[in-house]
Amino acid sequence: MKGKIADGEARERLTIWIRRRMLEFGITFDALETSIQEDLAHPPLYRDARGHDWNGVGPMPDWLTAARHAGLDPDFFRIEEPKEGPQHKRGVVYRQADLFE
C-alpha cells in the first residue's frame, strides 16, 4: 500500500484542512451550526443539472434568472416531492433520481 493514503490518514488531513480554512475565514462552529440549521429549515426548491440550487428565499439566483430570460419556466427546475412511492408500469419502477444528494 505504498504511496496510498489510508482512510484514517485522509480523514485526518481533511479535518486539518477544514479547520485551517475555518480559521482563515473566521468561521466559528456556532456560525457553522447556525448555517446548517438554516439550510435544514429551508430545503432547496429548485435545482439545475449542474447542482445549483435555490430555496426560494431572497432574490432569484443568476442561473435561474438566465434560464427564465431564455424562455424556460422556472418550474421546470422545481424539485418534486416524492410521491407515495416509486411508480410501477409493466414491471419497471419509475422514480425521480436526484444525483446531488
N, C-alpha and C positions, 0 to 999 in steps of 0.2 A: 504494500500500500504506500510505497514511497512516492512522494510528490503530490499526494492527495490529502485534502483536509478532512479530518474526521468530523462527523456531525456535531459533536460536543465542542470541538475547537471552532468550527464555523459559527456556531451559535454564540460562543463567547466573543469572537471577533465582531459579529454583528451587533451584539449588545454594547460593546465598547464604542463602536462607530456611532450607534444611535445616541448614546449618552454624550459623546463629544459634539454631535450636531445639536443636541438639545442645549448644551452649554453655549455653543457658538451663537445660536439664535435666541437664547434667553427663554427657552420653553421650559416651564415647570411641570411637574407631574400633575399638579392641580389644574393647570391650563389644559393639559392633555386629556385629563379625565372629563373636564367640562366640555371639551370639543367632542369627545366620543359620545357623551350623553346627549349633546345637541344633535349629532348625526343619527343616533338611535331614535330620538324623538321626532325627527323629520326625515324619514327614509326617502330615497330618490323616487321621483315620479316619472322622469324622462331619462332615456339613455340612448346614445348613438352607438354605431358599430365599433367605434374606437374606444369606448368605455367612458366617455364623458357623460356625466350625469348631472341632473338638476332636481332639487326637491320642491321647486315651485315657490320658494321663499326668496324675496329680493328680485332684482332685475333679471330679465331673461339673459342667459349667457350668450356669448358671441356665436358659438356653434349652432345654437338653436335659432337665434335671430337670422343668421345667414341661411339656414335651411328654410325658414319662413319666407325670406325675401326671394329665395329660389323657387318658391311656389309650393313647397311641401307644407302640409298641415302639421303643426306641432304634435297633434295627437298620434301621428304616425310613430313618434318616438316614445309614446306613453308606455310605461311598464304595466303589463296586465297583472292583475291579482290572480293567483292560481285559483282555478275553479275547484269544484268538489274533489276532483282527482283527475288523473290522466284520461283523456277521451279515447275510446276504443272504436275502431272501424275495421271490420274484416280481419281481426286478429292483430292489427297494427296499433300501437299506442302512440297517440299524438299529444305532445305537450310542448310548452314554450321553454326553450333552452336559454339559460342565462349563463353566458361564458365568463362573466365578470364577477361572480360571487363565489 
